[in-house]
Amino acid sequence: MLMSSSTALLTDHYELTMLASALRDGTAHRECTFEVFTRRLPNGRRYGVTGGIGRVLDAVQNFRFGEAEIAQLAEHGVVDELTSEWLRDYRFSGQIDGYPEGELFFPGSPLLTVRGTFAEAVVLETVVLSILNHDSAIAAAAARMVSAANGRRIIEMGSRRTHEESAVSAARIAYLAGFTATSNLEAGRRYGIPTTGTAAHAFTLLHDSEQSAFESQIAALGTGTTLLVDTYDISRGIDLAVQTAGTGLGAVRIDSGDVGVLARQAREQLDRLGATNTRVVVSGDLDEYAIASLRAEPVDGYGVGTSLVTGSGAPTAEMVYKLVEVDGRPVAKRSSHKESRGGRKAAIRRYKETGTAVEEVVYGVEAEPALGPHDRHLQIPLIRDGKLADDLPTLEQDRERLRRALVTLPWEGLKLSNGEPAIPTTFLGA
């Protein structure tokens, strides 16, 4: 069954319930501002990483109710005729500002500001949050893993551990966070991300001997390939790998066992065999803590799957989409533990002369604070009058943004242990 390219039904029923009621009572056309923010970071996180902005912009551009979508809603009594007619002409025509991808965020940071009529802005809530919560969770986990890897290659290989579309977006975000490559070919096609992959244990088991499997792979891929050496006995596997490929073998991969001890033994054995330039790559249920624990071992690269695509224990960034302004008047939610601050806001980040970040300042747009010599604004224009803003950053630019942003954090902010956010958030006039 072919699926529509429209993102309009990637939404909760209640968005259209609110829409229908607001159209009927006349409040649908009031000018409103919605903000996306998180009240807290997940346990163990000292910073958040903005991810998914590019996908959000695509989703907004494709948020269209064609005849198929209208028929589906009408058939199941989701909308009445008045609402159906309004949806048929729907095009977001407002303004969106936000943090670019790869930007760090903290509790209360106004990650996305959506301005338009209540009707055209409220219906975007679900698709916006589903993308940002997923991608930002992956981004934070990936950034922590890249920091733990300390400059060593790290490959995303989690496609078999998540939904097929989530795998593609996770690969994109992992690359943004500094991963070297992905095993996901669709991510390579959509986003131009480098892809890589060699063989699984099944390939070795298919052949009558481990050596014949190695010979087959080398014949197809050359001696620069990576051979999986732990299907049977690792020491024997390494001997056969070098015997088959020669000392110019690209890499050996270890996918099980105590990979730290095994990597050390593998390095010593490869060096004895003269394969001093053959890399040692490890995989198998790695997360940022395991990667950090291997920092002193002779590991040249990591393959990460399950932990990456599940956010390494924090599968959502806990973002919310809240109405903060109606016809220029601040509004705020006062529910216990779910408070929000009224009024449209923006943010700057303050830095020391040395480049170290010291504070996130969130302010009401009518009361912008004076900029210090090293301070900078965080939001950028994303959509103007329903159209994509000019000169939006590329994935490569966002990747570089995150790399530079992590360097600005105080060293405590890069710790993997529980603690306060890396820098405090101060609210002014908000």
C-alpha positions in Angstrom: 0.0 0.0 0.0 1.5 3.3 -1.1 1.7 6.0 1.7 1.0 9.7 1.1 3.9 12.1 1.3 1.7 14.5 3.4 2.6 14.8 7.0 -0.9 16.1 8.0 -2.1 13.0 9.6 1.0 12.5 11.7 -0.9 14.2 14.4 -3.1 13.6 17.4 -6.9 13.6 17.1 -7.2 16.3 19.7 -5.4 18.9 17.5 -8.4 18.7 15.1 -10.9 18.7 18.0 -9.5 22.0 19.2 -9.4 23.3 15.6 -13.0 22.4 15.0 -14.2 24.1 18.2 -12.1 27.2 17.6 -13.4 27.6 14.0 -16.9 27.4 15.3 -16.5 29.9 18.1 -14.3 32.3 16.1 -11.1 32.1 18.2 -9.3 30.1 15.5 -8.1 33.3 13.9 -6.5 35.0 16.9 -2.8 35.7 16.5 -0.8 33.3 18.8 2.7 32.3 19.7 3.6 28.8 20.6 7.0 27.8 22.1 8.9 24.5 22.3 11.1 24.1 25.3 11.9 21.5 28.0 11.5 22.1 31.7 14.3 19.7 32.6 17.0 17.6 31.1 16.8 13.8 31.4 18.7 12.3 34.3 22.4 12.2 33.8 22.4 14.9 31.0 24.3 18.1 31.5 23.2 19.6 28.2 20.8 19.0 25.4 21.5 19.1 21.6 19.0 20.5 19.2 18.2 17.9 16.5 15.5 17.5 13.9 15.0 21.2 12.8 15.6 20.3 9.2 13.1 17.5 9.3 10.6 19.8 11.1 10.9 22.3 8.3 10.2 19.6 5.7 7.2 18.4 7.7 5.7 21.9 7.9 6.2 22.3 4.1 4.4 19.0 3.5 1.6 19.5 6.1 -1.2 19.5 3.5 -4.7 18.0 3.6 -5.4 16.5 0.2 -8.6 14.7 -0.8 -7.3 11.4 0.6 -6.6 12.9 4.0 -9.9 14.8 4.1 -11.9 11.7 3.1 -10.2 9.7 5.9 -11.1 12.3 8.5 -14.7 12.8 7.3 -15.3 9.0 7.0 -14.4 8.5 10.7 -16.2 11.6 12.0 -13.0 13.4 13.0 -14.0 16.7 11.4 -17.2 18.4 10.3 -17.8 20.1 7.0 -16.6 23.5 8.2 -13.3 22.1 9.4 -12.9 20.0 6.3 -13.1 23.0 4.1 -10.6 24.9 6.2 -8.2 22.0 6.1 -8.5 21.7 2.4 -6.9 25.1 2.0 -4.4 24.8 4.8 -0.9 26.3 4.3 1.2 27.5 7.2 1.7 31.2 6.5 3.3 32.3 9.8 6.7 32.7 11.2 9.0 30.2 12.8 12.3 31.0 14.6 14.4 28.5 16.5 17.8 27.2 17.6 19.6 25.7 14.6 20.5 22.0 14.6 23.7 21.3 16.6 23.0 24.1 19.0 23.1 23.2 22.7 20.1 23.9 24.9 19.2 23.9 28.5 16.0 23.9 30.7 13.8 26.7 29.5 15.6 27.4 26.2 13.1 28.6 23.6 14.0 26.0 21.0 11.3 26.8 18.6 8.9 29.8 18.4 5.9 29.4 16.1 3.8 32.5 15.3 0.5 32.5 13.4 -3.2 32.1 14.0 -4.2 29.6 16.6 -5.7 27.4 13.9 -2.6 27.2 11.7 -0.1 26.9 14.6 -1.9 24.4 16.9 -2.2 21.7 14.3 1.6 21.5 14.0 2.1 20.5 17.6 2.3 16.8 17.3 4.5 16.5 14.3 6.9 19.1 15.6 7.2 17.5 19.0 7.5 13.9 17.6 10.5 15.0 15.4 12.2 17.2 17.9 11.8 14.9 20.9 13.2 11.9 19.0 16.0 13.6 17.1 17.2 15.7 20.1 17.3 12.7 22.3 19.4 10.9 19.7 21.6 14.0 19.3 22.4 14.2 23.0 23.3 10.5 23.3 25.4 10.7 20.1 27.3 13.8 21.3 28.1 12.1 24.6 29.4 9.1 22.7 31.5 11.2 20.4 33.0 13.0 23.4 33.8 9.7 25.1 35.4 8.4 21.9 37.9 11.3 22.1 38.6 11.6 18.4 38.4 7.9 17.5 36.1 6.8 14.6 32.6 5.9 15.6 30.1 4.3 13.3 26.2 4.3 13.6 24.9 0.8 13.1 21.5 0.7 14.8 19.1 0.1 11.9 18.1 -3.4 13.0 17.2 -2.1 16.5 14.5 0.5 15.8 11.7 1.4 13.4 12.8 1.6 9.8 12.2 5.4 9.5 13.6 6.1 12.9 16.7 4.4 11.8 17.2 6.9 9.0 16.7 9.9 11.2 18.9 8.5 13.9 21.7 8.0 11.3 21.3 11.6 10.2 21.5 12.9 13.7 24.4 10.7 14.7 26.4 12.1 11.7 25.5 15.6 12.8 26.8 14.8 16.3 30.2 13.7 14.9 29.8 10.0 14.0 32.0 9.1 11.1 29.5 7.0 9.0 26.4 5.0 9.1 25.4 1.5 8.0 22.0 2.8 6.8 21.9 3.1 3.0 18.7 5.2 2.9 20.4 7.7 5.2 23.2 7.8 2.7 20.8 8.4 -0.2 18.7 11.1 1.6 21.3 13.0 3.4 24.6 12.3 1.7 26.0 10.6 4.8 29.0 8.3 4.3 28.0 4.6 4.6 30.0 1.6 5.5 29.6 -2.1 6.2 31.3 -5.4 5.8 29.9 -8.7 7.1 28.0 -10.4 9.9 28.7 -13.7 11.6 26.2 -15.4 9.3 28.6 -14.8 6.4 31.3 -16.7 8.2 29.0 -19.5 9.1 27.8 -19.8 5.5 31.2 -20.9 4.4 32.8 -24.2 5.1 35.7 -22.5 6.9 36.5 -19.2 8.4 39.4 -18.8 5.9 37.2 -19.3 2.9 34.8 -16.6 4.2 37.8 -14.2 4.6 39.0 -15.1 1.1 35.6 -14.4 -0.3 35.2 -11.0 1.4 38.7 -9.9 0.4 38.2 -10.9 -3.2 35.1 -8.7 -3.3 36.2 -5.7 -1.2 40.0 -5.8 -1.2 42.5 -6.1 1.7 41.5 -2.8 3.1 38.3 -4.4 4.4 37.3 -5.1 8.0 37.2 -8.8 8.9 35.0 -10.0 11.8 37.3 -12.3 13.7 35.2 -13.5 16.7 32.8 -16.1 15.2 34.9 -19.0 16.6 38.2 -18.4 18.3 39.5 -14.8 18.1 43.2 -15.6 18.2 42.8 -18.1 15.4 40.6 -15.7 13.5 43.2 -13.0 13.6 45.9 -15.4 12.5 43.7 -16.4 9.5 42.8 -12.8 8.7 46.4 -11.7 8.4 47.4 -14.9 6.7 44.7 -14.3 4.1 44.9 -10.5 3.6 48.5 -9.9 4.5 49.8 -7.3 6.8 47.9 -4.6 4.9 44.6 -5.8 6.2 42.4 -2.7 7.0 40.8 -3.7 10.3 39.6 -6.5 12.5 36.3 -6.3 14.3 35.4 -7.7 17.7 31.7 -8.0 18.4 31.5 -9.9 21.7 33.1 -10.7 25.0 35.2 -8.4 27.2 36.1 -6.1 24.3 38.7 -4.1 26.3 40.8 -7.2 27.1 40.2 -8.7 23.7 41.2 -5.4 21.9 44.5 -5.4 23.9 45.2 -9.0 23.0 44.3 -8.3 19.3 46.6 -5.3 19.1 49.5 -7.3 20.5 48.9 -10.2 18.2 48.5 -8.0 15.1 51.8 -6.2 16.0 53.6 -9.6 16.4 52.3 -10.6 13.0 53.6 -7.4 11.4 50.1 -5.9 10.8 50.9 -2.8 12.7 48.6 -0.6 10.7 45.6 -2.9 10.9 43.0 -1.2 13.0 41.0 -2.7 15.9 37.3 -2.0 15.8 34.9 -3.0 18.5 31.1 -3.3 18.7 28.4 -5.0 20.7 26.0 -3.1 23.0 28.3 -0.1 23.4 27.1 3.1 25.0 28.9 6.3 26.1 30.0 4.7 29.4 31.4 1.6 27.7 33.2 3.8 25.2 34.7 6.0 27.9 35.9 2.9 29.8 37.8 1.8 26.6 39.6 5.1 26.2 42.9 3.6 27.5 42.6 0.5 25.3 44.1 0.2 21.8 40.8 0.6 20.1 40.7 2.5 16.8 37.0 2.7 16.2 33.6 1.8 17.6 30.3 0.5 16.2 27.2 1.7 18.1 23.7 0.4 17.6 21.0 -0.1 20.2 22.1 2.6 22.7 22.3 5.2 20.0 18.9 4.7 18.5 17.2 4.5 21.9 18.8 7.7 23.2 21.0 5.7 25.5 18.4 5.5 28.2 16.7 8.8 27.4 14.5 8.2 24.3 12.8 11.6 24.5 14.1 15.1 25.1 10.9 15.8 27.1 10.0 18.9 25.0 6.6 20.5 25.1 4.7 22.9 22.7 3.0 25.6 24.7 0.8 28.6 23.9 2.5 31.6 25.4 0.9 34.6 23.7 -2.6 35.5 22.4 -3.1 38.7 20.4 0.1 40.1 21.9 -1.0 39.2 25.5 1.2 36.8 27.5 -0.6 33.7 28.7 0.9 31.0 30.9 0.0 27.6 32.4 0.1 27.4 36.2 -0.5 23.7 36.7 1.7 22.2 39.4 4.9 20.8 38.0 3.8 21.9 34.5 4.3 25.7 34.7 5.1 27.8 31.7 6.3 31.4 31.3 4.1 33.7 29.3 5.1 35.9 26.4 7.2 35.4 23.4 10.9 34.9 24.3 14.3 34.7 22.7 17.7 33.8 24.2 21.4 34.7 24.2 24.4 32.8 25.5 27.0 34.6 27.5 30.7 33.6 27.2 33.9 34.4 29.0 36.7 36.1 27.0 38.3 32.6 26.8 35.2 31.3 25.0 33.8 29.3 27.8 30.0 29.5 28.1 28.8 30.8 31.5 25.0 31.4 31.2 21.9 31.0 29.0 19.7 34.1 29.2 16.1 33.8 28.2 14.3 37.1 27.9 11.0 38.6 26.7 11.4 40.0 23.2 10.3 43.4 24.4 13.2 43.5 26.9 16.3 42.4 25.2 19.3 42.6 27.4 22.6 44.3 26.4 25.0 42.0 24.6 28.4 41.6 26.1 31.4 41.5 23.8 31.4 37.7 23.6 27.6 37.0 23.8 25.5 35.8 20.9 21.9 35.3 19.9 20.7 31.7 19.7 17.5 31.7 17.6 17.6 32.2 13.8 14.8 32.7 11.3 13.5 29.4 9.9 10.2 30.3 8.2 9.0 33.7 7.1 5.4 34.1 5.9 5.1 30.4 5.4 8.3 30.1 3.2 11.7 28.8 4.2 14.1 31.5 5.3 17.1 32.3 3.2 20.5 30.8 3.8 19.5 28.1 6.2 22.5 26.1 7.5 23.5 22.8 5.9 24.0 19.5 7.7 27.7 20.0 7.5 27.5 23.4 9.0 25.3 22.1 11.8 27.8 19.3 12.4 30.6 21.9 12.8 28.4 24.1 15.0 28.0 21.2 17.5 31.7 20.4 17.5 32.5 24.0 18.3 29.7 24.3 20.9 30.9 21.3 22.9 34.3 22.9 23.2 32.8 25.9 25.0 31.3 23.9 27.8 32.9 24.0 31.2 34.8 20.7 31.7 32.2 19.6 34.3 29.5 19.9 31.7 31.1 17.0 29.7 31.0 14.6 32.6 28.8 11.5 32.2 27.7 11.5 35.8 24.5 13.0 37.3 24.7 16.8 38.0 23.4 20.2 37.3 23.1 21.5 33.7 26.5 22.6 32.4 25.5 26.3 32.6 22.5 27.9 34.4 19.5 29.5 32.7 18.5 33.0 33.8 15.0 34.3 32.9 14.6 38.1 32.3 11.2 39.7 31.9 9.7 36.3 31.0 
